Amino acid sequence: MDELDLEPTTVDACMLLGAGHPMGPLKLLDFVGLDVAQSIGEQIGEEVPERIEALVAAGRLGRKTGAGFYEY
């Protein structure tokens, strides 16, 4: 199956409206910090998505740097 190229706002809206989550998963990752999420994934032996690795490499770590999946 090919990956879908969805905007972060679309992904988060689906989880807010469709699953009743209080915060979308990408906004939550920005809140926690993408570098922190990457480190946790690596420590527990999970494959870290390329998109997260690319954002971390670009210094877009989330709210703490003013940019991640979203601009702050």
C-alpha positions as CSV (number, residue, x, y, z in Angstrom):
1,M,0.0,0.0,0.0
2,D,1.3,3.4,-0.9
3,E,1.7,6.1,1.8
4,L,-0.9,8.8,1.7
5,D,0.5,12.4,1.7
6,L,-1.9,14.0,4.1
7,E,-1.6,17.4,5.7
8,P,-1.0,17.4,9.5
9,T,-4.2,19.3,10.0
10,T,-6.1,16.6,8.2
11,V,-4.6,13.8,10.2
12,D,-5.3,15.6,13.5
13,A,-8.8,16.5,12.5
14,C,-9.6,12.8,11.7
15,M,-8.5,11.8,15.2
16,L,-10.3,14.7,16.9
17,L,-13.6,14.2,15.1
18,G,-13.5,10.6,14.3
19,A,-11.9,9.1,17.4
20,G,-12.8,11.8,19.9
21,H,-9.2,12.3,20.9
22,P,-8.5,15.6,22.8
23,M,-5.5,16.4,20.7
24,G,-4.4,15.1,17.3
25,P,-1.3,12.7,17.3
26,L,0.9,15.1,15.2
27,K,0.1,18.0,17.5
28,L,0.9,15.8,20.4
29,L,4.2,14.8,18.9
30,D,5.0,18.5,18.5
31,F,4.0,19.2,22.1
32,V,6.2,16.3,23.5
33,G,9.1,17.1,21.1
34,L,10.0,15.2,17.9
35,D,13.5,14.5,19.2
36,V,12.0,13.0,22.4
37,A,9.6,10.9,20.4
38,Q,12.4,9.8,18.1
39,S,14.6,8.8,21.1
40,I,11.8,6.9,22.7
41,G,11.1,5.0,19.5
42,E,14.7,4.1,19.1
43,Q,15.0,3.0,22.8
44,I,12.1,0.6,22.5
45,G,13.2,-0.8,19.2
46,E,10.5,0.7,17.0
47,E,11.2,2.0,13.5
48,V,11.0,5.8,13.5
49,P,9.2,7.2,10.5
50,E,11.3,8.9,7.9
51,R,9.2,12.1,8.2
52,I,10.1,12.4,11.9
53,E,13.7,11.8,11.3
54,A,13.7,14.4,8.6
55,L,12.0,17.0,10.8
56,V,14.5,16.3,13.6
57,A,17.5,16.6,11.3
58,A,16.1,19.9,10.1
59,G,15.9,21.2,13.7
60,R,12.1,21.2,13.6
61,L,11.6,19.7,17.0
62,G,8.1,20.9,17.7
63,R,6.8,23.7,19.9
64,K,10.1,24.2,21.8
65,T,11.8,25.3,18.5
66,G,8.8,27.0,17.0
67,A,8.3,24.4,14.3
68,G,7.6,20.8,13.9
69,F,4.7,19.4,12.0
70,Y,3.2,22.8,12.6
71,E,4.6,26.4,12.8
72,Y,4.3,28.0,16.3
